[in-house]
């Protein structure tokens, strides 16, 4: 198992329970620990969890810790990490904190090379590369000096922005939550620019995802066989819930005179000056001068950007940056399974969320046992 995030841990727990000898390589919840800021909250509720057996759920964790769901609503990132540590312990998962550098086919299986110098062999490999490598950077931002521009994936400490003028490009949850956190850390001014209307700030129920995950389990290949109109409608619902509607607990945190919103605007041009400030021109001609640009511009799957896949990439069929997967997440390279965000094309947008990790684990392990 390459990756020790939600999809990797869920898969490992299921495989171990079903008697499959499993080695997990990666930093336990490394992306969540290193690329998410202290003070961040999740948009999910206490119903999500990692356990394909529905035993060591988030609610079971809360009960074990003597907590009520209402006490951790919204759910802080620290509580999520404590839950995953608890899950690892309860499921007896041993995560080997080592980075895979490459792997290759050998004798019907795989030879795996690690950063530590270790070499391992495996009959099957499951890769969950997450999203860290897939940050979208707009064309106009690529020529700017790196000290002036950060993607949200890399900017998780905000003390250095105290007294600074910050432009955030993007209009989803991360854009507005980073705006709140940056303003709370003493920024002089925060401008939020995005192409759509100002999102609504109101409670959104994500319960509609449950039926989508259930259908994925009940009908193999369900998402790819859906009529195009139904897939489009589902994707639109995710867009409305995840991008056009944001959490209401952000409202008081954004109600500051130094936070300015620019809905229905785009950056047309940005030029860095010698003093490390950036002059920005919006499409309507408005101009801003900022010390830092924060790109809350999302992620786009591109498996060619996953370093450890370099040696096998020529054998993986890829469409629009996503690996072509069968109904059990197996790629076109026999014995290599890929799951999580990279699977959203073949399994639906909900596989970019932790909620679908147990379903992924069940389908992959069933196939391994066959």
C-alpha positions in Angstrom: 0.0 0.0 0.0 1.6 3.2 -1.2 0.1 6.0 0.9 -1.0 6.3 4.5 -3.8 8.8 4.1 -7.5 8.0 4.5 -7.7 5.7 1.5 -4.5 3.9 2.3 -5.4 3.4 6.0 -8.9 2.2 5.1 -7.6 -0.3 2.5 -4.9 -1.5 4.9 -7.4 -2.2 7.7 -9.7 -4.1 5.4 -6.9 -6.2 3.9 -5.4 -7.1 7.2 -8.8 -8.1 8.6 -9.3 -10.4 5.6 -5.9 -12.0 6.0 -3.9 -10.4 3.3 -0.3 -9.7 4.3 0.0 -5.9 3.8 2.9 -3.5 4.0 1.9 0.2 4.3 4.5 2.8 3.1 4.2 6.5 3.8 3.9 9.1 6.5 0.7 8.4 8.5 -1.8 11.1 7.4 1.2 13.0 6.1 -0.6 15.4 3.8 -3.2 16.2 6.5 -0.4 16.9 9.0 1.9 18.9 6.8 -0.4 20.6 4.2 -3.5 21.6 6.3 -3.3 24.5 8.7 -3.9 24.5 12.4 -7.3 25.9 13.0 -8.9 24.3 9.9 -12.2 22.6 10.1 -13.7 19.8 8.1 -17.0 20.2 6.2 -18.1 16.6 7.0 -20.0 15.4 10.1 -19.7 12.5 12.5 -21.2 10.0 10.1 -18.0 9.6 8.0 -15.3 7.2 9.0 -12.5 4.9 7.6 -13.8 1.5 8.6 -15.1 -0.8 5.8 -16.3 -3.1 8.6 -18.2 -0.2 10.3 -16.8 -1.0 13.7 -14.1 1.6 14.4 -16.1 4.5 13.2 -15.8 8.2 14.0 -18.7 7.9 16.4 -17.0 4.9 18.1 -13.9 7.1 18.5 -16.0 9.9 20.0 -17.6 7.5 22.5 -14.2 6.1 23.4 -12.9 9.6 24.0 -16.0 10.6 26.0 -17.1 13.2 23.5 -20.4 14.1 22.0 -20.7 14.9 18.3 -22.0 18.4 19.1 -18.7 19.1 20.9 -16.7 18.8 17.7 -19.0 20.4 15.2 -17.5 21.6 13.0 -14.8 19.0 13.2 -11.3 20.4 13.9 -8.4 19.0 11.9 -6.7 18.0 15.2 -9.7 15.8 16.0 -9.5 14.1 12.6 -5.8 13.3 13.2 -6.5 11.9 16.6 -9.2 9.7 15.2 -6.9 8.3 12.5 -4.2 7.6 15.1 -6.9 5.8 17.2 -7.9 3.9 14.1 -4.4 2.8 13.3 -4.0 1.5 16.8 -7.3 -0.3 16.9 -6.7 -1.9 13.5 -3.1 -2.9 14.3 -1.8 -1.2 11.2 1.9 -0.8 11.1 2.8 2.2 8.9 6.4 2.2 7.7 7.4 5.8 7.3 9.3 5.4 4.1 8.8 7.0 0.7 8.5 4.9 -2.4 10.8 6.2 -5.1 10.0 3.7 -7.9 8.7 0.2 -8.6 8.7 -2.1 -11.6 7.1 -5.4 -12.8 9.1 -8.5 -11.8 8.3 -12.2 -11.9 4.5 -11.5 -12.1 4.7 -9.0 -9.2 6.6 -5.9 -8.3 10.0 -4.8 -7.1 9.6 -1.7 -4.9 12.4 0.8 -4.1 12.3 3.1 -1.2 14.1 6.3 -0.2 15.7 4.5 2.7 17.4 2.2 0.2 15.2 -0.8 1.1 13.9 -3.0 -1.7 10.6 -4.9 -1.3 8.6 -7.4 -3.4 4.8 -7.5 -3.7 2.3 -9.5 -5.6 0.0 -6.5 -5.8 0.5 -2.7 -5.4 -2.3 -0.3 -4.4 -1.4 3.4 -4.9 -3.2 6.3 -3.3 -1.3 9.4 -4.4 -3.7 11.9 -2.9 -3.8 15.5 -4.2 -0.6 17.2 -3.1 1.1 16.9 -6.5 -1.9 18.0 -8.5 -2.2 21.7 -7.6 -3.5 23.9 -10.4 -1.5 27.0 -11.1 -3.0 29.5 -13.6 -0.8 30.4 -16.5 -0.5 34.1 -15.4 1.0 33.0 -12.1 3.7 30.7 -13.4 6.2 33.5 -14.2 5.9 35.2 -10.8 8.8 34.8 -8.3 8.1 31.9 -5.9 8.3 34.1 -2.8 5.3 36.1 -4.0 2.9 33.2 -4.8 1.8 30.1 -2.9 -0.9 27.5 -3.5 -3.0 26.6 -0.5 -1.4 23.2 -0.6 1.9 24.8 0.5 0.7 27.7 2.6 -0.4 26.4 6.0 1.5 28.8 8.4 0.3 32.4 8.3 2.4 34.4 10.9 4.7 35.7 8.1 1.6 37.4 6.5 1.0 39.7 9.5 0.9 43.3 8.2 0.9 42.1 4.5 -1.6 42.6 1.7 -2.8 39.3 0.4 -4.7 38.4 -2.7 -6.6 35.0 -2.7 -7.6 33.7 -6.1 -10.5 31.2 -5.9 -14.0 31.1 -4.4 -14.4 27.7 -2.7 -14.2 26.7 0.9 -10.4 26.8 1.0 -10.2 30.3 -0.4 -12.6 31.7 2.2 -11.2 29.7 5.1 -7.6 30.7 4.2 -8.9 34.3 4.0 -10.4 34.0 7.5 -7.2 32.5 8.9 -4.9 35.0 7.2 -7.0 37.9 8.4 -7.0 36.5 12.0 -3.2 36.3 11.8 -3.0 40.1 11.3 -2.9 40.7 7.6 -3.3 44.3 6.6 -5.8 43.4 3.9 -7.2 40.3 2.2 -8.8 40.4 -1.2 -10.7 37.4 -2.5 -11.1 37.2 -6.3 -13.2 34.6 -8.1 -15.1 34.1 -11.3 -18.5 33.2 -9.9 -21.0 34.9 -7.6 -20.3 35.2 -3.9 -21.1 31.8 -2.5 -24.0 31.3 -0.1 -23.0 30.7 3.5 -25.5 28.2 4.9 -25.6 24.6 6.2 -25.3 21.9 3.6 -26.2 18.3 4.2 -23.8 15.9 2.5 -26.2 12.9 3.1 -26.9 12.7 -0.6 -23.4 11.2 -1.0 -24.5 8.1 1.0 -26.7 6.8 -1.8 -24.0 7.4 -4.4 -21.5 5.3 -2.4 -24.1 2.6 -1.7 -24.8 2.4 -5.5 -21.1 2.0 -6.2 -21.0 -1.0 -3.9 -24.2 -2.5 -5.0 -23.7 -2.2 -8.8 -20.1 -2.7 -10.0 -19.2 0.0 -12.5 -22.3 2.0 -11.5 -20.8 5.5 -12.1 -19.4 4.8 -15.6 -22.7 3.3 -16.7 -24.8 6.2 -15.6 -26.4 8.1 -18.5 -24.4 11.3 -19.1 -27.3 13.5 -18.0 -27.3 11.8 -14.6 -23.6 12.1 -14.2 -23.7 15.8 -15.1 -26.6 16.4 -12.6 -24.6 14.7 -9.8 -21.5 16.7 -10.7 -23.6 19.9 -10.7 -24.9 19.0 -7.2 -21.3 18.6 -5.9 -20.5 22.0 -7.5 -23.4 23.6 -5.8 -22.8 22.0 -2.4 -19.0 22.3 -2.4 -18.4 25.5 -4.3 -21.5 27.7 -4.4 -22.4 27.0 -0.7 -19.9 27.5 2.1 -20.0 26.8 5.8 -22.0 29.4 7.8 -19.4 29.4 10.7 -17.1 31.4 8.3 -19.4 34.4 8.3 -18.4 36.1 11.5 -14.8 35.4 10.8 -14.9 37.2 7.5 -16.9 40.1 8.8 -13.8 42.4 8.9 -13.2 45.8 7.2 -9.9 44.5 5.8 -11.5 41.5 3.9 -12.7 42.5 0.5 -14.6 40.2 -1.9 -14.4 40.5 -5.7 -17.0 38.1 -7.1 -17.3 37.7 -10.9 -13.8 38.9 -11.4 -10.6 37.3 -12.9 -7.0 38.2 -12.8 -5.9 39.4 -16.2 -2.3 40.2 -15.5 0.2 40.1 -12.6 3.7 41.6 -12.5 6.2 41.4 -9.7 8.2 44.5 -8.8 11.7 44.7 -7.3 10.4 45.1 -3.8 8.7 41.7 -4.0 5.3 43.3 -4.3 3.0 42.3 -7.2 0.8 44.6 -9.3 -2.4 42.8 -10.3 -4.8 43.9 -13.0 -8.3 42.4 -13.0 -10.3 41.9 -16.2 -12.5 44.9 -15.6 -9.4 47.1 -15.2 -9.4 47.3 -11.4 -5.8 47.2 -9.9 -4.4 45.8 -6.7 -1.0 45.9 -5.2 -0.2 42.9 -3.0 2.6 41.3 -1.1 1.5 37.7 -1.6 -0.9 35.9 -3.9 -2.5 32.7 -2.6 -3.9 30.3 -5.2 -7.0 28.5 -4.0 -7.3 27.2 -7.5 -8.0 23.5 -6.7 -6.5 20.3 -8.1 -6.5 18.4 -11.3 -5.4 14.7 -11.6 -2.3 14.1 -13.6 -0.7 10.8 -12.8 2.4 11.8 -14.8 3.3 14.1 -11.9 3.5 11.2 -9.4 7.3 10.5 -9.3 7.2 6.8 -8.2 5.0 6.0 -11.2 7.7 7.1 -13.7 9.0 3.6 -14.3 5.6 2.1 -15.1 3.8 5.1 -16.6 4.2 3.8 -20.2 2.1 0.8 -19.3 -0.8 2.7 -17.6 -3.6 3.8 -19.9 -4.5 7.4 -19.0 -7.4 9.7 -19.9 -7.4 13.3 -19.0 -4.7 12.7 -16.4 -6.7 9.9 -14.7 -5.7 6.3 -14.9 -8.2 4.1 -16.7 -9.5 1.8 -14.0 -11.6 -1.4 -14.0 -14.6 -1.9 -11.7 -12.2 -2.8 -8.9 -9.8 0.1 -9.2 -7.2 -2.0 -11.1 -5.3 -0.1 -13.7 -4.4 -1.3 -17.2 -1.1 -2.6 -15.6 -2.1 -5.9 -14.0 -1.8 -5.9 -10.2 -1.6 -2.2 -9.9 -4.6 -0.6 -8.2 -5.1 3.2 -7.9 -7.6 4.9 -5.6 -8.7 8.2 -4.1 -8.7 11.5 -6.1 -7.2 9.8 -9.2 -10.2 7.5 -9.4 -12.9 10.3 -9.6 -13.2 10.0 -13.4 -14.2 6.3 -13.3 -16.0 6.3 -9.9 -17.4 9.7 -9.4 -16.5 13.0 -7.6 -17.3 11.6 -4.2 -14.1 9.5 -4.4 -12.2 12.7 -3.9 -13.7 12.8 -0.3 -12.8 10.7 2.7 -16.4 9.4 2.8 -15.8 7.0 0.0 -12.6 5.4 1.4 -14.3 2.4 3.0 -16.1 1.6 -0.3 -12.9 1.7 -2.2 -11.3 -0.6 0.4 -14.1 -3.1 0.1 -14.0 -3.3 -3.7 -10.3 -3.6 -3.9 -10.0 -6.2 -1.2 -12.8 -8.3 -2.7 -10.9 -8.3 -6.0 -7.6 -9.2 -4.3 -9.3 -12.2 -2.6 -10.7 -13.3 -5.9 
